[in-house]
Amino acid sequence: MILLQMFISMLKIGAFAFGGGYAIIALLENEFVTKRSWIDHDEFMNVVAIAESTPGPIAINVATYIGYKLKGIFGATVATVGVCTPSFIIMYVVSLFYERFMELSIVMAAFRGVQICVVYLIASAALKMLKKMKKTARNVTVFAVTFGGMTACTLFDFRISSIIFIFTAGVVGLSSFLINKKRKGAKK
């Protein structure tokens, strides 16, 4: 029964996941943390962090993790197929009629509307994650430096890969963790 629920949930998310990975985070959190309670918020945040830093789309990485956690390899397979199926079908149909499809002014207007929705979904996910972030000095510093760096790169049109930001934040977070662990060990 849980496999069917998982497949339907993933199918629904895959069907309405316009805007890519970051836009889908809010949908994933609502479905898996709030609605179904399959994982808690802290675990979800960790899964998102890992899914962002590993190869592949974030939705597939998160779906695979949750499926594996709930039902092992078979669950991971069901969840991954569920989240991928709508995109595959939509892209296949669009590819058949792409030239004529893109000439329709109503389609272009719909895409402009979807773009606005995507901006909202990304901002909503970011604000939710920011509000629920543990406000430790380390977390706030890593966030501020990363946000400031990415904003400066955008404003001044520097071409720095987001991978560098992710890697740097990971190194800073790991370094901070090891320093805190060493301090706690020295106090004992």
Secondary structure, 3 states (H helix, E strand, C coil): CHHHHHHHHHHHHHHCCCCCHHHHHHHHHHHHHHHCCCCCHHHHHHHHHHHHHCCCCHHHHHHHHHHHHHHHHHHHHHHHHHHHHHHHHHHHHHHHCHHHHHHCHHHHHHHHHHHHHHHHHHHHHHHHHHHHCCCCHHHHHHHHHHHHHHHHHHHCCCCCCHHHHHHHHHHHHHHHHHHHHHHHHHHC
